[in-house]
Amino acid sequence: MPKIPYGRQHITDDDIRAVNEVLRSDYLTQGPKIAEFERAFADYIGVKYAVAVSNGTAALHLCTMALNVQPGDKVITTPITFSASANCVRYCGGEVVFGDIDPETYLLDIDAVRKILENDLNGNYKGIIPVDFAGRAVNLEAFRALADEYGLWIIEDACHAPGGYFIDHNGNQQWCGNGQFADLAIFSFHPVKHIACGEGGMVTTNDEELYKQLNRLRSHGITKGDDPYINSMEFAGSVENEYPAWYMELQQLGYNYRLTDFQAALGLSQLSRAEGGLKRRRQIAHVYNEYFQDKQYIIGQSGVVEGHAYHLYILEVQDRLGLYKYLRENNIFAQIHYIPVHLMPYYRQFGWKEGDLPHAEEYYRHCISLPMYPTLSEEEQEFVMNTIDRFYHG
């Protein structure tokens, strides 16, 4: 059996043609494909505004900047995520506070977050960063009610969940990143994600002021065009009653977090078949779920959940290390998502230690992510499942 990774991009001839067209055009960056991709993605998610950026980490950083995270500000997030979900707060000098996960969903436990806030004596909490981990949508309606109670903002980390949704109290589907409950949401276009741009990210929001702020911050903090200027027209070199077309101002410190046009072209092409990829992921998850649900060596599994986008399919197993090694010996490259962020050496320096978040730590002792991508064949999936069975049953 050829190598079977946990995730894999799918590049088609249409993708290649779309990129080639841009490579032969006048713009490789800061051209029309960026806005086209942003509009198409906003329509797909069902949100007013989308801002394309260089990667998901840049998207998170821009969000914390736009929301004015300052030294001493506290922000709550989950320990079961990629470290960027927490690091973005540290980039601005804020303090990261981790809440434990719900052991059934693997998502940030709202009861744990409420307990943290109830025990706060100083009022330094500013926001919450829930993560749609593995593609399962957080119930942001419930988190919005809690955030409003304490005057907090919400950044939804939806890197794993384009096309995912949860059901609100009225029975409506609420799509990840649609801006109904979170102030800002972010997505990633890393190769193993649903939509691949090589690297890339997107911020979505329904807030026009945050949208304008994000556009400035992703491009060095430069103001140009429709935004008000500070310096006079005379200083700008105008002899008429308007600023010259060349004029721009650096009014705040930003970053070069722009996406290129050829990446946007690839993203547009991939977006056109996103629903097909999502359907296939859910089919794969259903097969895994049926196969493993009665196995005695299974401690827990992702299961089949309405609205789950299935970036990952996770099992909790006995002898995780032994299984991990055995799968690699058989050319199956499963992965572990994630080492709890609060126990990374960087965060231990702030006092986090083993035992602080028992559900997250117990999950980490058993979790393993199985191959999950739309081009995974039925034969390959069957080989994965049978190989796991052979490990436990000989």
C-alpha positions in Angstrom: 0.0 0.0 0.0 1.4 3.4 -0.9 2.0 6.0 1.8 -1.2 7.1 3.5 -0.8 10.4 5.4 -3.3 11.9 7.9 -4.1 14.7 5.5 -3.4 15.6 1.9 -4.1 18.4 -0.6 -5.9 17.7 -3.8 -4.7 19.7 -6.8 -6.6 19.4 -10.1 -5.9 20.5 -13.6 -8.5 23.3 -13.1 -6.4 24.5 -10.1 -3.2 24.6 -12.2 -5.0 26.5 -15.0 -6.3 29.0 -12.5 -2.8 29.7 -11.1 -1.2 29.8 -14.6 -3.7 32.4 -15.7 -2.6 34.7 -12.9 1.1 34.0 -13.4 0.6 35.2 -17.0 -1.4 38.3 -15.9 -0.3 41.8 -14.9 -0.7 41.1 -11.1 1.0 38.6 -9.0 0.0 40.4 -5.8 -2.3 43.2 -4.7 -4.4 42.5 -7.8 -8.1 41.7 -8.5 -8.0 38.0 -7.5 -7.7 39.0 -3.9 -11.1 40.8 -3.8 -12.7 38.1 -5.9 -11.6 35.4 -3.5 -12.8 37.5 -0.5 -16.2 38.0 -2.0 -16.6 34.4 -3.0 -15.5 33.2 0.5 -17.8 35.6 2.3 -20.7 34.4 0.2 -19.8 30.8 1.0 -19.7 31.4 4.7 -22.7 33.8 4.7 -20.9 36.8 6.2 -20.6 40.5 5.2 -16.8 40.9 5.1 -13.8 38.7 4.4 -10.1 39.7 4.5 -7.5 37.5 2.9 -4.2 37.2 4.6 -0.9 35.2 4.4 -1.9 32.4 6.8 -4.1 31.5 9.7 -1.6 32.7 12.3 -1.5 36.1 10.7 -5.3 36.1 10.8 -5.3 35.5 14.5 -2.6 38.1 15.1 -4.6 40.7 13.2 -7.7 39.9 15.1 -6.0 40.5 18.5 -4.6 43.7 17.2 -7.9 44.9 15.8 -9.5 44.2 19.2 -6.8 46.1 20.9 -5.4 43.4 23.2 -3.0 45.1 25.6 -0.4 43.9 28.1 -2.2 42.6 31.2 -5.4 41.7 29.3 -6.6 38.1 29.8 -8.0 36.0 27.1 -9.4 32.4 27.5 -8.9 29.7 25.0 -8.6 25.9 24.8 -5.4 23.9 25.3 -6.4 21.4 22.6 -5.5 23.4 19.5 -2.5 24.5 17.5 -0.4 26.9 19.6 -1.2 29.8 17.3 -4.7 30.1 18.9 -3.0 31.1 22.1 0.2 32.7 20.8 -1.8 35.5 19.1 -2.6 36.9 22.5 1.0 36.8 23.6 2.0 38.7 20.4 0.1 41.6 21.8 1.4 41.2 25.4 -1.8 39.7 26.7 -2.1 36.8 29.2 -3.5 33.4 28.0 -5.8 31.6 30.4 -6.6 28.0 29.4 -10.0 26.4 30.1 -10.5 22.7 30.1 -12.3 20.8 27.3 -15.5 18.9 27.3 -14.4 15.2 27.2 -17.3 14.3 24.9 -16.8 17.0 22.2 -13.1 17.9 22.7 -14.2 21.6 22.5 -13.6 24.3 25.0 -16.0 23.6 27.9 -18.3 26.6 28.5 -18.8 25.6 32.1 -15.1 25.7 32.7 -15.0 29.2 31.1 -17.9 30.4 33.3 -16.1 29.2 36.4 -12.9 31.1 35.4 -14.9 34.3 34.9 -16.9 33.8 38.1 -13.6 33.6 40.0 -12.2 36.7 38.5 -11.6 39.5 41.0 -9.8 42.0 38.9 -11.9 42.3 35.7 -9.0 41.8 33.4 -10.7 39.3 31.1 -11.3 40.8 27.6 -12.1 37.9 25.3 -12.6 34.3 24.5 -11.1 32.3 21.6 -13.1 29.1 21.1 -11.8 26.7 18.5 -13.9 24.5 16.1 -11.5 21.7 16.8 -11.3 18.9 14.2 -14.2 20.6 12.4 -16.8 20.3 15.1 -18.6 23.7 15.5 -18.6 25.4 18.9 -22.1 26.4 20.1 -21.3 30.1 19.7 -24.8 31.2 20.6 -24.1 29.9 24.2 -20.7 31.5 24.2 -22.1 34.8 23.0 -24.5 34.9 25.9 -21.7 34.3 28.3 -19.4 36.8 26.7 -22.1 39.5 26.8 -22.7 38.8 30.4 -19.0 39.7 31.1 -18.5 42.3 28.4 -16.1 40.1 26.3 -15.4 39.8 22.6 -15.1 36.5 20.7 -12.7 35.4 18.1 -13.8 32.1 16.5 -10.9 29.9 15.4 -12.6 28.1 12.5 -9.4 26.9 10.7 -10.7 23.3 10.8 -14.3 24.1 9.9 -15.2 25.9 6.7 -18.6 24.5 5.8 -19.3 23.4 9.4 -22.2 24.6 11.5 -24.1 24.2 14.7 -27.9 24.3 15.4 -29.1 27.3 17.3 -32.0 27.4 19.8 -34.4 28.1 16.9 -33.3 25.1 15.0 -31.4 27.1 12.4 -28.0 26.1 11.0 -25.3 28.7 12.1 -22.3 28.4 9.8 -18.8 28.6 11.2 -17.5 32.1 10.7 -20.8 33.7 9.7 -20.4 36.6 12.2 -23.7 36.1 13.9 -22.1 35.5 17.3 -18.4 36.0 17.1 -16.9 39.4 16.5 -14.3 37.9 14.2 -13.5 34.5 12.8 -10.5 33.1 11.1 -9.7 30.3 8.6 -6.6 28.6 7.3 -5.7 27.5 3.8 -2.8 25.3 4.7 -2.5 22.3 2.3 -4.2 19.7 4.6 -7.2 22.0 5.2 -10.5 21.9 3.3 -9.3 24.7 0.9 -5.6 24.8 0.0 -3.7 27.9 -1.1 -0.3 26.5 -0.2 -0.4 28.9 2.7 -3.1 31.5 3.4 -5.8 32.6 5.7 -9.0 34.6 6.0 -10.7 36.8 8.6 -14.5 37.1 8.5 -16.7 39.6 10.3 -20.0 41.5 10.1 -18.4 44.6 11.7 -17.5 47.3 9.1 -15.1 49.1 11.4 -13.2 45.9 12.3 -13.1 45.1 8.5 -11.5 48.5 7.7 -9.0 48.1 10.6 -8.0 44.6 9.3 -7.5 45.9 5.8 -5.0 48.5 7.1 -3.2 46.2 9.5 -2.6 43.5 6.9 -0.8 46.0 4.7 1.7 47.7 7.1 -1.0 49.8 8.7 -1.1 52.1 5.7 -4.1 54.3 5.0 -4.8 55.0 1.4 -7.8 56.1 -0.7 -11.1 56.5 1.0 -9.9 56.7 4.6 -9.3 60.1 6.2 -5.8 61.4 6.2 -4.1 63.3 9.0 -1.5 65.4 7.1 -2.6 68.4 5.0 -3.2 68.4 1.3 -0.4 71.0 1.0 2.0 68.6 2.7 0.9 65.8 0.4 1.9 67.9 -2.6 -1.5 68.9 -3.9 -2.3 72.2 -5.6 -5.9 71.2 -6.0 -8.7 70.4 -3.6 -7.9 66.7 -3.2 -5.0 64.5 -2.3 -2.8 63.2 -5.1 -3.5 59.6 -6.3 -0.1 58.5 -5.0 -0.5 59.7 -1.5 -0.8 57.3 1.5 -0.1 57.5 5.2 1.3 55.2 7.9 -1.0 56.1 10.7 -0.5 52.9 12.8 2.0 50.0 12.9 0.9 47.0 10.9 2.4 44.0 9.1 2.9 42.7 5.6 0.3 39.9 6.0 -1.1 40.0 2.4 -2.1 37.0 0.3 -0.8 36.8 -3.3 -3.1 36.7 -6.4 -1.9 33.3 -7.5 -2.7 31.9 -4.1 -6.1 33.6 -4.3 -6.7 32.0 -7.7 -5.9 28.6 -6.2 -8.2 29.3 -3.3 -11.1 30.3 -5.7 -10.6 27.1 -7.7 -10.6 25.0 -4.6 -13.6 26.8 -3.1 -15.6 25.9 -6.2 -15.6 22.2 -5.2 -15.5 22.7 -1.4 -19.0 21.2 -0.9 -18.0 18.0 -2.7 -14.9 17.7 -0.5 -17.0 18.2 2.6 -19.5 15.6 1.6 -16.7 13.1 1.0 -15.2 13.8 4.4 -18.5 13.1 6.1 -18.8 9.8 4.2 -15.3 8.8 5.4 -16.2 9.8 9.0 -19.4 7.7 8.8 -17.5 4.6 7.7 -14.9 5.1 10.5 -17.7 5.6 13.1 -19.6 2.5 12.1 -16.4 0.4 12.1 -15.0 1.5 15.5 -18.1 2.1 17.6 -18.2 -1.3 19.2 -14.4 -2.1 19.4 -13.2 -2.8 22.9 -9.9 -1.0 22.4 -11.7 2.3 21.7 -12.0 4.7 24.6 -13.6 7.5 22.6 -14.1 8.7 19.0 -15.2 11.7 17.1 -18.5 10.1 16.2 -20.9 11.4 13.5 -22.2 14.9 14.5 -24.5 17.1 12.4 -22.6 20.1 11.0 -19.1 18.5 11.7 -16.7 19.5 8.9 -14.2 16.7 9.7 -10.9 18.2 9.2 -9.8 15.4 11.5 -11.3 12.0 12.6 -10.0 11.2 16.1 -9.9 8.0 18.1 -9.0 7.7 21.7 -7.3 4.3 22.1 -5.4 2.1 24.5 -1.6 1.9 23.8 -1.6 4.9 21.6 2.2 4.9 21.2 2.2 1.2 20.1 -0.5 1.8 17.6 1.2 5.0 16.2 4.4 3.0 15.6 2.6 0.0 14.1 0.7 2.2 11.7 3.9 3.9 10.5 5.5 0.5 10.0 2.6 -0.2 7.6 2.9 3.1 5.8 0.0 4.8 7.6 1.1 8.2 8.9 -1.5 9.0 11.5 -0.9 12.1 13.6 -1.5 13.4 17.2 -3.7 16.6 17.6 -2.7 18.1 19.9 -0.1 18.2 22.7 -1.9 20.4 25.3 -0.7 23.9 24.7 -0.6 24.8 28.4 2.1 22.1 28.9 4.4 23.4 26.2 7.6 24.7 27.9 6.8 28.2 26.8 3.5 28.3 28.7 4.8 26.3 31.7 6.9 29.4 32.5 3.7 31.1 33.4 2.8 28.5 36.0 0.8 26.0 34.0 1.5 22.4 35.1 0.3 18.9 34.8 -3.0 18.3 36.5 -4.3 21.8 35.8 -6.6 20.7 33.0 -7.4 17.0 33.6 -9.8 16.4 30.7 -7.4 17.9 28.1 -4.5 15.9 29.6 -6.4 12.6 29.6 -7.5 13.2 26.0 -3.9 13.7 25.0 -2.8 10.4 26.5 -5.1 8.5 24.1 -5.8 10.6 21.0 -4.8 9.7 17.4 -6.0 11.3 14.2 -6.7 8.9 11.3 -6.2 9.6 7.6 -9.0 12.0 6.6 -9.0 13.7 3.2 -11.4 13.6 0.2 -9.2 11.6 -2.1 -8.7 8.8 0.5 -10.0 5.7 -1.4 -12.3 3.1 0.0 -9.5 0.6 -0.3 -7.1 2.8 1.6 -9.6 3.4 4.4 -10.4 -0.3 4.7 -6.6 -0.9 4.9 -6.3 1.7 7.7 -9.2 0.1 9.7 -8.0 -3.4 9.3 -4.4 -2.5 10.2 -5.7 -1.0 13.5 -7.7 -4.2 14.2 -4.6 -6.3 13.5 -2.6 -4.3 16.0 -5.0 -5.0 18.8 -6.1 -8.5 17.8 -2.9 -9.9 16.2 
